[in-house]
């Protein structure tokens, strides 16, 4: 049967996470983005692609399986910078048997405005949701 990833806005995601404490919230951006740009409070860092060659993490699905205690029904919520990498990562997880994948629309920093700036139009930070920097 076909599995379809759900897409929630950052505010809808925050509500979902409060209503589903068993959900695993994964920030799939690079290590540098996670630590230096900041990340949602409560998000676990598992990079989808990282490093100077921006390689796909070959252990991504295995790391997420550990986070969900091997339960394919447990919700996995994915966030990246703008919502693109998290869709790729989510499609990969679905192909690996995850059945409850949710993508955060607009991601952490959101879409670019007419000046090519993020953190202006939409996204986790623009919506005023809790985040921290390391």
C-alpha positions in Angstrom: 0.0 0.0 0.0 1.1 3.5 -0.7 2.4 5.5 2.2 2.1 9.3 2.1 4.2 11.6 4.1 2.2 14.3 5.9 3.2 18.0 5.7 2.6 20.3 8.7 3.4 23.9 9.2 5.8 24.7 12.1 2.9 25.7 14.3 0.9 22.6 13.4 4.0 20.6 14.1 4.4 22.1 17.6 0.8 21.1 18.4 1.3 17.6 16.9 4.4 17.1 19.1 2.5 18.2 22.2 -0.4 15.8 21.3 2.0 12.9 20.5 4.7 12.7 23.1 5.9 9.4 21.5 6.8 11.2 18.3 10.5 11.5 17.5 11.5 15.0 16.3 14.6 14.8 13.9 16.5 17.8 12.7 18.2 16.4 9.5 20.3 19.4 8.7 24.1 19.4 8.7 26.0 19.4 12.0 27.1 23.0 11.4 23.6 24.2 10.8 22.2 22.3 13.8 24.8 23.8 16.3 25.5 27.2 14.9 22.3 28.3 13.2 20.2 26.8 16.0 17.6 24.1 16.3 14.2 23.5 17.7 14.2 22.6 21.3 13.7 18.8 21.7 14.9 18.0 18.2 17.4 15.2 17.8 20.2 15.7 15.3 20.6 13.1 12.6 22.1 14.6 9.5 20.6 13.5 6.1 23.7 14.8 4.3 26.8 16.4 5.8 30.5 17.0 5.4 32.4 18.8 2.8 31.2 16.5 0.0 27.5 16.8 1.2 27.2 13.0 1.1 23.9 11.3 2.0 24.3 9.7 5.4 24.4 5.9 4.7 23.3 5.2 8.3 20.3 7.6 8.3 17.5 5.0 8.4 19.4 2.8 10.9 19.8 5.8 13.2 16.1 6.6 13.0 15.1 3.0 13.5 17.1 3.2 16.8 15.3 6.4 17.8 11.8 4.8 17.3 12.8 1.6 19.0 12.2 -0.2 15.7 8.4 0.7 15.7 7.4 1.5 12.1 4.2 3.2 13.3 5.9 5.6 15.7 5.7 9.2 14.3 8.9 10.6 12.9 8.8 14.4 12.4 11.6 15.8 10.1 12.8 19.3 9.9 15.6 20.9 7.8 16.4 24.5 6.7 13.5 25.0 4.3 11.6 21.7 4.0 13.4 20.2 0.9 16.0 17.9 2.5 13.4 16.7 5.0 11.2 15.6 2.1 14.1 13.6 0.6 14.9 12.1 4.0 11.2 11.3 4.6 10.9 9.6 1.2 13.9 7.5 2.1 12.5 6.6 5.5 9.2 5.5 3.8 11.1 3.3 1.4 12.8 1.7 4.4 9.4 0.8 6.0 8.6 3.8 8.2 4.8 4.3 8.1 4.2 7.6 10.0 6.6 10.3 8.5 5.8 14.0 8.9 7.6 16.8 7.2 7.8 20.3 8.7 6.8 22.7 5.9 9.2 25.7 5.4 11.7 24.1 7.8 13.7 26.0 10.5 14.6 29.1 8.4 11.9 29.2 5.8 11.7 30.3 2.2 13.8 33.1 0.8 12.3 36.6 0.4 12.9 38.9 -2.6 16.4 39.7 -1.2 17.3 36.0 -0.9 17.1 36.2 2.9 15.6 33.4 5.0 14.1 33.8 8.5 11.7 36.5 7.2 8.7 34.9 5.5 8.0 31.6 7.3 9.6 28.8 9.2 10.1 27.6 12.8 12.0 30.7 14.0 9.7 33.2 12.2 6.7 31.5 13.8 8.2 32.2 17.2 8.5 28.5 18.2 11.1 27.4 20.8 14.7 27.0 19.6 18.2 27.2 20.9 21.8 27.6 19.7 24.8 25.7 20.9 
